[in-house]
Amino acid sequence: MKVLMVCLGNICRSPLAHGILEKMIIENQLDWEVDSCGTSGFHNGELPDSRSIEVADKNGIDIKGQRSRQLIAEDIDAFDLIIAMDQSNYNDIRRMAQVDQHDKIEMLLNYSFPGQNRKVPDPYYDGGFERVYDMIYDACAKLLEAHN
């Protein structure tokens, strides 16, 4: 299984989701891959936000090896599951995807709150990185259960 975590800039939410799921994959010895990207290229090549790095570090996850990159059409072909952090990201991914690829695009928090299409809040301006980490962690654990 190849999973792609997607947010807007690929510096706050999707790097955390990438790191969290990667740790869970290793701990469960799964033959899965995970990556992350953003629907925009605002931060291409940059490290994750220092606050994401800090909250990940506090939870035993190192995301400093990640670099921001923008979603490309080839990603939609290459990944089995594409996970959006909010409705705007979800809509952007669907617009880029072929109709027969729409079923592989999902909202992350639907794993915690089925069918509610809740967004993972973007902590870039408003903070709340710890709360966002907890939300993502819970949803990733449920994603793993759902697909394992």
Backbone as JSON, one array per atom type, in Angstrom:
{
  "sequence": "MKVLMVCLGNICRSPLAHGILEKMIIENQLDWEVDSCGTSGFHNGELPDSRSIEVADKNGIDIKGQRSRQLIAEDIDAFDLIIAMDQSNYNDIRRMAQVDQHDKIEMLLNYSFPGQNRKVPDPYYDGGFERVYDMIYDACAKLLEAHN",
  "N": [[0.85, -1.18, 0.0], [0.59, 2.14, -0.89], [0.66, 5.3, 0.4], [-0.34, 8.66, 0.24], [-0.05, 11.71, 1.83], [-1.7, 14.77, 1.95], [-1.67, 18.28, 2.12], [-2.03, 21.88, 2.12], [0.47, 23.48, 1.91], [2.43, 21.64, 2.52], [4.02, 21.74, 4.82], [3.14, 21.72, 7.44], [0.69, 20.1, 8.33], [0.55, 17.75, 6.57], [3.28, 16.81, 6.64], [3.4, 16.0, 9.34], [1.43, 13.99, 9.36], [2.59, 12.22, 7.54], [4.98, 11.53, 8.93], [3.9, 10.39, 11.3], [2.33, 8.23, 10.3], [4.35, 6.8, 9.02], [5.93, 5.99, 11.19], [4.1, 4.27, 12.45], [3.81, 2.33, 10.47], [6.38, 1.19, 10.46], [6.49, 0.24, 13.11], [4.48, -1.69, 13.01], [5.48, -3.39, 11.17], [4.8, -3.32, 8.4], [4.38, -3.67, 4.87], [4.28, -1.11, 3.56], [4.27, 2.16, 2.06], [4.79, 5.63, 2.6], [4.27, 9.04, 1.8], [4.39, 12.63, 1.41], [2.86, 15.7, 0.32], [2.01, 18.95, -1.06], [-0.84, 20.84, -2.18], [-0.18, 23.23, -3.22], [2.74, 24.98, -4.42], [4.09, 26.68, -2.76], [6.06, 26.36, -0.79], [8.08, 24.77, -1.82], [10.78, 22.53, -1.5], [11.42, 23.29, 1.07], [12.04, 22.7, 4.6], [9.81, 21.02, 6.95], [7.55, 23.06, 8.9], [8.91, 24.66, 11.77], [7.48, 24.32, 14.13], [5.96, 22.05, 13.65], [8.02, 20.21, 13.41], [8.95, 20.34, 16.03], [6.75, 19.38, 17.62], [6.52, 16.83, 16.58], [9.05, 15.77, 17.24], [8.79, 15.78, 20.07], [7.15, 13.65, 20.31], [8.63, 11.5, 19.57], [9.2, 11.29, 16.84], [10.93, 11.87, 13.87], [10.9, 14.31, 11.55], [12.57, 15.82, 10.06], [13.91, 15.08, 7.77], [12.21, 15.37, 5.69], [11.05, 17.22, 2.8], [9.29, 19.92, 1.45], [7.02, 19.53, -1.24], [5.21, 19.88, -4.33], [2.04, 18.51, -5.24], [1.74, 16.37, -8.03], [0.38, 15.21, -11.17], [1.3, 12.61, -11.69], [1.61, 11.55, -9.16], [-0.94, 10.81, -8.4], [-1.42, 8.59, -9.94], [0.61, 6.93, -8.96], [0.14, 6.37, -6.25], [-1.79, 4.42, -3.93], [-3.65, 5.31, -2.15], [-4.83, 8.45, -1.42], [-4.68, 11.0, 0.76], [-6.43, 13.67, 2.0], [-6.16, 16.71, 3.89], [-8.07, 18.67, 4.26], [-11.2, 20.03, 2.99], [-10.74, 21.76, 0.81], [-8.2, 20.92, -0.12], [-8.91, 18.31, -0.8], [-10.78, 18.78, -2.88], [-9.08, 20.03, -4.75], [-7.32, 17.91, -5.35], [-9.09, 16.03, -6.46], [-9.87, 17.44, -8.76], [-7.54, 17.3, -10.23], [-7.28, 14.6, -10.63], [-8.18, 11.67, -12.57], [-11.5, 10.58, -13.37], [-11.86, 7.85, -12.74], [-10.08, 7.58, -10.68], [-11.0, 8.8, -8.45], [-12.02, 7.35, -6.29], [-9.88, 6.67, -4.72], [-9.18, 8.82, -3.23], [-9.37, 10.4, -0.17], [-10.67, 11.95, 2.84], [-8.76, 12.69, 5.67], [-9.76, 12.87, 8.38], [-12.13, 11.49, 8.18], [-11.65, 8.94, 8.91], [-11.64, 9.02, 11.66], [-14.04, 10.29, 12.17], [-16.42, 9.13, 10.6], [-17.76, 9.89, 7.42], [-18.18, 12.59, 7.98], [-16.59, 14.55, 6.91], [-14.73, 16.29, 8.16], [-12.28, 18.85, 8.71], [-8.72, 18.83, 9.11], [-7.49, 21.18, 11.13], [-5.57, 23.96, 9.95], [-2.62, 24.69, 11.4], [-0.84, 26.71, 10.88], [-1.17, 29.58, 11.02], [-2.76, 29.92, 13.3], [-1.8, 28.31, 15.34], [-1.85, 25.58, 17.71], [-0.6, 23.14, 17.33], [-0.11, 20.82, 18.86], [-2.7, 19.81, 19.35], [-3.5, 19.35, 16.71], [-1.6, 17.42, 16.02], [-2.48, 15.31, 17.71], [-5.05, 14.81, 16.63], [-4.38, 13.96, 14.05], [-2.8, 11.73, 14.64], [-4.68, 9.97, 15.84], [-6.46, 9.57, 13.68], [-4.72, 8.41, 11.8], [-4.09, 6.0, 13.07], [-6.57, 4.77, 12.92], [-6.89, 4.67, 10.15], [-4.9, 2.84, 9.52], [-5.95, 0.54, 10.77], [-8.27, 0.23, 9.22], [-7.32, -0.42, 6.71], [-5.73, -2.63, 6.97]],
  "CA": [[0.0, 0.0, 0.0], [1.31, 3.41, -0.98], [-0.23, 6.34, 0.9], [0.15, 10.03, 0.08], [-0.7, 12.68, 2.7], [-1.71, 16.03, 1.21], [-2.25, 19.51, 2.67], [-1.82, 23.0, 1.21], [1.87, 23.84, 1.66], [3.31, 20.51, 2.85], [4.99, 22.07, 5.86], [2.57, 21.57, 8.78], [-0.16, 18.94, 8.58], [0.92, 16.52, 5.86], [4.52, 16.22, 7.17], [3.08, 15.29, 10.58], [0.72, 12.76, 8.98], [3.62, 11.38, 6.92], [5.84, 11.01, 9.99], [3.11, 9.54, 12.2], [2.0, 6.96, 9.63], [5.61, 6.1, 8.78], [6.29, 5.33, 12.44], [3.15, 3.17, 12.64], [4.15, 1.3, 9.48], [7.58, 0.51, 10.96], [6.14, -0.49, 14.34], [3.63, -2.82, 12.65], [6.22, -4.16, 10.17], [3.97, -3.4, 7.2], [5.01, -3.41, 3.58], [3.61, 0.09, 3.09], [5.09, 3.36, 1.86], [4.06, 6.88, 2.81], [4.93, 10.27, 1.37], [3.5, 13.76, 1.58], [3.04, 16.82, -0.6], [1.01, 20.0, -0.92], [-1.53, 21.21, -3.43], [0.51, 24.42, -3.72], [4.19, 24.89, -4.42], [4.59, 27.84, -2.02], [7.21, 26.06, 0.07], [8.88, 23.7, -2.44], [12.15, 22.35, -1.05], [11.62, 23.71, 2.46], [11.78, 21.8, 5.72], [8.55, 21.27, 7.64], [7.48, 24.17, 9.86], [9.65, 24.33, 13.0], [6.54, 23.89, 15.16], [5.65, 20.65, 13.34], [9.22, 19.45, 13.78], [9.01, 20.3, 17.49], [5.72, 18.48, 18.17], [6.89, 15.47, 16.16], [10.18, 15.37, 18.1], [8.27, 15.49, 21.41], [6.46, 12.38, 20.25], [9.55, 10.48, 19.1], [9.15, 11.19, 15.38], [11.83, 12.8, 13.22], [10.42, 14.67, 10.21], [13.52, 16.78, 9.48], [14.37, 14.61, 6.47], [11.2, 15.68, 4.67], [11.1, 18.51, 2.12], [8.02, 20.25, 0.81], [6.91, 19.43, -2.7], [3.84, 20.06, -4.82], [1.36, 17.38, -5.86], [1.73, 16.31, -9.5], [-0.55, 14.2, -11.68], [1.9, 11.28, -11.57], [1.37, 11.07, -7.79], [-2.26, 10.2, -8.32], [-1.23, 7.25, -10.51], [1.59, 6.15, -8.2], [-0.3, 6.05, -4.89], [-3.03, 3.66, -3.79], [-4.54, 6.05, -1.27], [-4.42, 9.84, -1.33], [-5.38, 11.49, 1.94], [-6.5, 15.13, 2.09], [-6.33, 17.24, 5.24], [-9.29, 19.47, 4.34], [-12.06, 19.98, 1.8], [-10.09, 22.46, -0.29], [-7.19, 20.0, -0.66], [-9.67, 17.2, -1.41], [-11.32, 19.26, -4.16], [-7.95, 20.23, -5.67], [-6.82, 16.6, -5.77], [-10.11, 15.47, -7.36], [-9.8, 18.14, -10.05], [-6.35, 16.83, -10.93], [-7.4, 13.16, -10.87], [-9.14, 11.13, -13.53], [-12.73, 10.14, -12.69], [-11.69, 6.5, -12.2], [-9.16, 7.66, -9.55], [-11.64, 9.52, -7.34], [-12.28, 6.48, -5.14], [-8.67, 6.52, -3.9], [-8.98, 10.09, -2.54], [-10.18, 10.42, 1.04], [-10.38, 12.95, 3.86], [-8.13, 12.0, 6.8], [-10.57, 12.76, 9.59], [-13.24, 10.54, 8.01], [-11.29, 7.71, 9.63], [-12.04, 9.24, 13.05], [-15.43, 10.75, 12.16], [-16.88, 8.66, 9.3], [-18.75, 10.61, 6.65], [-18.41, 13.97, 8.42], [-15.72, 15.44, 6.12], [-14.11, 17.31, 9.01], [-10.93, 19.23, 8.29], [-7.63, 18.97, 10.07], [-7.22, 22.63, 11.1], [-4.22, 24.35, 9.57], [-2.08, 25.42, 12.55], [0.21, 27.64, 10.45], [-1.41, 30.92, 11.55], [-3.46, 29.94, 14.59], [-1.17, 27.42, 16.31], [-2.58, 24.35, 18.0], [0.13, 22.01, 16.75], [-0.3, 19.61, 19.7], [-4.05, 19.31, 19.08], [-3.46, 18.83, 15.33], [-0.86, 16.15, 16.1], [-3.36, 14.29, 18.31], [-6.09, 14.49, 15.66], [-3.77, 13.19, 12.96], [-2.39, 10.44, 15.19], [-5.88, 9.14, 15.99], [-6.97, 9.22, 12.35], [-3.76, 7.49, 11.17], [-4.28, 4.69, 13.7], [-7.81, 4.2, 12.37], [-6.59, 4.38, 8.76], [-4.14, 1.58, 9.55], [-6.91, -0.54, 11.08], [-9.22, 0.08, 8.12], [-6.66, -0.95, 5.49], [-4.79, -3.71, 7.3]],
  "C": [[0.89, 1.23, 0.0], [0.34, 4.53, -0.66], [0.43, 7.71, 0.73], [-0.7, 10.97, 0.94], [-0.58, 14.06, 2.05], [-2.37, 17.15, 2.02], [-1.96, 20.64, 1.68], [-0.34, 23.21, 0.89], [2.88, 22.76, 1.94], [4.41, 20.91, 3.83], [4.45, 21.88, 7.27], [1.85, 20.23, 8.95], [0.31, 17.67, 7.87], [2.28, 15.97, 6.28], [4.28, 15.47, 8.48], [2.4, 13.96, 10.26], [1.69, 11.74, 8.37], [4.47, 10.73, 8.01], [5.13, 10.05, 10.92], [2.83, 8.2, 11.54], [3.25, 6.14, 9.36], [6.05, 5.34, 10.03], [5.38, 4.12, 12.7], [3.43, 2.01, 11.69], [5.35, 0.49, 9.97], [7.24, -0.34, 12.17], [5.31, -1.75, 14.04], [4.24, -3.71, 11.57], [5.39, -4.4, 8.91], [4.79, -3.09, 5.96], [4.26, -2.25, 2.91], [4.65, 1.17, 2.86], [4.2, 4.56, 2.13], [4.92, 8.04, 2.35], [3.95, 11.4, 1.64], [3.83, 14.84, 0.56], [1.95, 17.85, -0.33], [0.35, 20.29, -2.25], [-0.93, 22.48, -4.02], [2.01, 24.17, -3.69], [4.85, 26.02, -3.66], [5.9, 27.57, -1.3], [8.13, 24.98, -0.51], [10.32, 23.71, -1.94], [12.42, 22.71, 0.39], [11.4, 22.56, 3.44], [10.36, 22.0, 6.23], [8.67, 22.45, 8.59], [8.17, 23.74, 11.16], [8.72, 23.84, 14.1], [6.06, 22.45, 14.92], [6.82, 19.76, 13.72], [9.26, 19.26, 15.3], [7.98, 19.32, 18.07], [5.99, 17.04, 17.76], [8.03, 14.95, 17.04], [9.71, 14.99, 19.49], [7.58, 14.14, 21.47], [7.32, 11.27, 19.62], [9.57, 10.27, 17.6], [10.04, 12.27, 14.78], [11.33, 13.07, 11.8], [11.37, 15.65, 9.51], [14.09, 16.33, 8.14], [13.4, 14.91, 5.34], [11.45, 17.06, 4.07], [9.78, 18.71, 1.4], [8.11, 20.07, -0.7], [5.44, 19.54, -3.08], [3.32, 18.77, -5.45], [1.44, 17.5, -7.38], [0.82, 15.16, -9.92], [-0.01, 12.78, -11.53], [1.71, 10.69, -10.18], [0.05, 10.31, -7.71], [-2.23, 8.79, -8.92], [-0.42, 6.36, -9.57], [1.12, 5.69, -6.84], [-1.65, 5.34, -4.88], [-4.09, 4.43, -3.03], [-3.99, 7.46, -1.13], [-5.31, 10.51, -0.29], [-5.28, 13.01, 2.04], [-6.76, 15.57, 3.53], [-7.58, 18.1, 5.38], [-10.02, 19.44, 3.0], [-11.43, 20.66, 0.59], [-9.02, 21.58, -0.95], [-7.87, 18.85, -1.4], [-10.18, 17.61, -2.79], [-10.21, 19.46, -5.19], [-7.42, 18.9, -6.21], [-7.81, 15.97, -6.77], [-10.09, 16.14, -8.73], [-8.62, 17.65, -10.89], [-6.48, 15.37, -11.37], [-8.37, 12.85, -12.01], [-10.36, 10.63, -12.74], [-12.55, 8.77, -12.06], [-10.69, 6.45, -11.03], [-9.79, 8.29, -8.32], [-11.83, 8.66, -6.1], [-11.04, 6.27, -4.27], [-8.35, 7.79, -3.1], [-9.93, 10.16, -1.35], [-9.76, 11.58, 1.94], [-9.86, 12.23, 5.1], [-9.08, 11.82, 7.98], [-11.84, 11.93, 9.41], [-12.91, 9.2, 8.64], [-11.69, 7.83, 11.11], [-13.53, 9.58, 13.16], [-16.06, 10.4, 10.81], [-17.99, 9.53, 8.68], [-18.95, 12.07, 7.02], [-17.56, 15.0, 7.67], [-15.15, 16.59, 6.94], [-12.71, 17.61, 8.51], [-9.96, 19.12, 9.45], [-7.29, 20.46, 10.03], [-5.77, 22.91, 10.73], [-3.63, 25.2, 10.7], [-1.06, 26.51, 12.18], [0.04, 29.03, 11.07], [-1.94, 30.92, 12.98], [-2.84, 29.04, 15.65], [-2.02, 26.18, 16.54], [-1.91, 23.11, 17.45], [-0.06, 20.72, 17.54], [-1.66, 18.98, 19.42], [-4.12, 18.69, 17.68], [-2.72, 17.5, 15.3], [-1.77, 15.04, 16.62], [-4.46, 13.86, 17.35], [-5.55, 13.59, 14.56], [-3.37, 11.8, 13.44], [-3.59, 9.49, 15.28], [-6.4, 8.67, 14.63], [-6.03, 8.24, 11.64], [-3.89, 6.09, 11.76], [-5.52, 4.01, 13.13], [-7.67, 3.87, 10.88], [-5.88, 3.03, 8.66], [-5.06, 0.41, 9.8], [-7.82, -0.83, 9.89], [-8.61, -0.61, 6.9], [-5.7, -2.09, 5.77], [-5.52, -5.0, 7.55]]
}
